[in-house]
Amino acid sequence: MRTPGFIVRRVLATAIASLVLAAPAAMAADHVGDVDPFIGTDWFGDIFAGATVPFGMVKLGPDLHGYGQRKGFQSVGEIRGFSHLHLSGGGGKYDNIRVAASTGPLEPTDFHSPRAGETASPGYYAVELRRYGVKTELTATRRTGMHRYTFARDGEAHVTLDLDLLFKGKGEETQQFLGGDVRVVSPTEIAGMGRYIGGWNEGGEYDVYVDLIVDTPSSGARTWLGKELGAAPSAHAPDDMPIGAALDYQVKAGQVVQAKVGISFVSQAQAHANAVNEIKDWDFDGVHQAAVAEWNKALGRIEVSGADAERRRIFYTALYHTMMMPSNHTGENPKWKSTEPYYDDFQAIWDTFRSQGPLLTLIAPDVQRDIVRSLIDTFRHAGYMPDARVGNDNGRTQGGSNANVLVADAYVKGLTGIDYATAFKAMQKDANVAPENPRKEGRGGLDTYNRLGYIAQPTERAGSRTVEYAYDDFAIAEVACGLGHADEARRYTKQAGNWANLWDATDTHEGVTGFLRPRNADGSWAPQYLVRRGTWPDFYYEADLWTYSLYAPQDVRQLIAKSGGNEAFVKRLDTTFDSLHFDISNEPGFLIPDLYLWAGRPDRTADRVITFLRRAFGSDRGGIPGNDDSGAMSSWYAFQSMGFYPNAGQDVYLIGTPSFGDSTIDLGGGKAFRIHAENFTADDTNRYVQSATLNGKPLDRAWFRHGDIAHGGTLDLVMGPKPSNWGTATPPPSLSDEGFVLCKRQSH
């Protein structure tokens, strides 16, 4: 029962939030100052540290040596230069088109320097190269990087461009330089092109064009090929060998030289146009401030309050991470001409569909719409929607055809401007046409999956693929239903239950009965697979039987029934956590802390979420528990910190426990969704929801639908120090619920 005082406080708080949201843009908070780009750069976060804009193609930052294989930025290691293409949250590709300034005799194949005074903020990176006495500052637009070099002493100096240097990798993930050309155009300009292949996604050749323009005419220029450094104005590398060019100077102490570096995947002319059109003059600070403005606008879609500065810094840094990839390559597609948006650097949708995609639907719906349109256009021209795509080529597919889930997520949440009819064709192709190379695209093991209802041994990743395909089929069913394809909706709804075909009801581990298990084509069980964290050839990919035996987000009710009911299911979840089977450092288990809600235990969800928010994430350089994977980890953190989490591909959000007293999401068009925690305590003492209202009406369940907030709304949570009966009676929806509604017809 609400007291009059509570109602007055809620009305006043809602009014204040509305006033804040309606405030002029000039009054917006400086969220760039809340971000620390170095969070997650150490340990295994693989975070990009450098200059970029939201979803920018150019990610200009330092390349290091003396650190690990994956090529992520680290606190240790000397700087080898500053390249213009990077990934964030996962390595194995790019790090090419390297530019740097040096002093002393030119040694193009021996560039490296200790660093000092390193600083970074969204859209900016700076460092002092101690070996050369050069302060390097970097900023960027979408397709162009800008450098500002300040020389500390008189003498010989150089601005260099290397084409052959890049992340090399190992084994099947080797990335290679195939050759290229460089040409000194004038005392202020160098043009070049490099050809590359391979990397993490085992992709085909991709060409990168570069145009480097400086504001200070050089006194001379040289090129090099292999070990030969000379005065020739151009050089051609027929294969993998050192190649580059330098502009030479005699500088005075304190002298500044600036460079703008246009990048293109299409042509040399376009690289030049990007440089001169995106940065029209030599106002480095102006370009930097434009990047800051872009980031403040993007980060300002969420306002949080009620926690200390450290938690705020972790939150806004996480939000920053979610908006670096995929990269907006619109206008830079060398493979086909189209009027559709073009995004690249999906590494990989397998990681991001669970949380990053749904977060962008709320805070950047136009971007998420264009991402989905890009996936559909890739199907039109390349044959499949990718699960991963980097360097203008599909690959690798780690699990299911999870672009299906992104399409369904967009559909059920009403994103408009998307060709869902063509998307449905792409989804059906995933489900029915076996690809020539299943690690590149499509579904591997499709023959036995469609014939038997599971992927039979010994096909690689048979267990994880089977449960993912079942959920992908659920996504197809949703879209089929919404588009009026009744027969297809029935077929894929049935196939959404295929996960249970690998369920061995007799298999017992640590007092828990019922697990997925490898199965042969004749229906017999194969030996249980106990590898803790499998990889490409294993039965489970990047998790184990504990995690994947809990993967049925479309039908948790049936999963609970197979586990022996609510009490047994809670015991199962507790064992998963308490015996350290839950792995927060990887995405397959992201939904597991919220599964308690289906068993009537929102208090246990609150306990588990808080444990991992506090222990696994931090404000230091090792502050992410694993590879951020294109913002996947960070988006999990952002959602859970606000107090709710999506069941991706469905229109359902699950209520956990907020880390802020207030969170307000700007949904665009003057609409906002606010989460207010009455009695909030920053020390997490009052972690349990006692009661709730949604849009002023009592809410007695621990979930709500997207339609409840799509036009704005307020979720009021009354918090307390002890578990209550709130949220225990009505579980979130499941496919096997009586009267379950698969879809609502929508106008898109």
Salt bridges, closest charged atoms under 4 A:
ASP34 OD2 - HIS31 ND1 2.98
ASP34 OD2 - ARG312 NE 3.34
ASP46 OD2 - ARG70 NE 2.46
ASP63 OD1 - HIS86 NE2 2.76
ASP63 OD2 - ARG98 NE 2.89
GLU78 OE1 - HIS65 NE2 3.73
GLU78 OE1 - HIS112 ND1 2.61
ASP95 OD1 - HIS86 NE2 3.69
GLU107 OE2 - ARG131 NH2 3.37
ASP110 OD1 - HIS112 NE2 3.39
ASP110 OD2 - ARG131 NH2 3.42
GLU118 OE2 - ARG115 NH1 3.02
GLU118 OE1 - ARG621 NH1 3.81
GLU137 OE1 - ARG148 NE 2.94
GLU156 OE2 - HIS158 NE2 3.29
GLU156 OE2 - ARG222 NH2 3.93
GLU172 OE2 - ARG396 NH2 3.31
GLU172 OE2 - ARG439 NH1 3.89
GLU173 OE2 - ARG396 NH1 3.47
ASP181 OD1 - HIS236 ND1 2.77
GLU189 OE2 - HIS272 ND1 3.06
GLU202 OE2 - ARG396 NH2 2.54
GLU205 OE1 - ARG195 NH1 3.85
ASP211 OD2 - HIS272 ND1 2.93
ASP240 OD2 - LYS168 NZ 3.97
ASP248 OD1 - HIS158 ND1 2.80
ASP248 OD2 - ARG222 NE 2.87
GLU278 OE2 - ARG143 NE 2.88
ASP285 OD1 - ARG148 NH2 3.16
GLU303 OE2 - HIS31 NE2 2.96
GLU332 OE2 - ARG143 NH1 3.19
GLU340 OE2 - ARG373 NH2 2.86
ASP344 OD1 - ARG389 NE 3.73
ASP345 OD2 - HIS329 NE2 3.62
ASP366 OD1 - ARG369 NH1 3.56
ASP370 OD1 - ARG369 NE 2.99
ASP370 OD1 - ARG373 NH1 3.47
ASP377 OD1 - ARG380 NH1 2.91
ASP377 OD1 - HIS381 ND1 3.58
ASP393 OD1 - LYS440 NZ 2.71
ASP409 OD1 - LYS413 NZ 2.97
ASP419 OD2 - ARG380 NH2 3.05
GLU460 OE1 - ARG439 NH2 2.94
GLU460 OE2 - ARG461 NH2 2.58
ASP473 OD1 - ARG443 NH2 3.10
ASP487 OD1 - ARG490 NH2 2.31
ASP504 OD2 - ARG517 NH1 2.74
ASP507 OD2 - HIS509 NE2 2.93
GLU510 OE2 - HIS581 NE2 2.86
ASP544 OD2 - HIS581 ND1 3.97
ASP574 OD1 - ARG604 NH2 3.18
ASP574 OD1 - ARG608 NH2 3.04
ASP578 OD1 - ARG608 NH1 3.11
ASP583 OD2 - ARG533 NH1 2.92
ASP603 OD2 - ARG601 NH2 2.78
ASP607 OD2 - ARG604 NH1 3.03
ASP607 OD1 - ARG687 NH1 3.14
ASP628 OD2 - HIS321 ND1 3.94
ASP651 OD1 - ARG705 NH1 2.73
ASP662 OD1 - ARG674 NH2 2.39
ASP662 OD1 - HIS676 ND1 3.06
ASP666 OD2 - ARG301 NE 3.77
GLU678 OE2 - ARG9 NE 2.77
GLU678 OE1 - HIS676 NE2 3.13
ASP684 OD1 - ARG311 NH1 3.75
ASP684 OD2 - ARG614 NE 2.86
ASP708 OD2 - ARG701 NH2 3.90
ASP716 OD2 - ARG10 NE 3.81
ASP737 OD1 - ARG557 NE 2.32
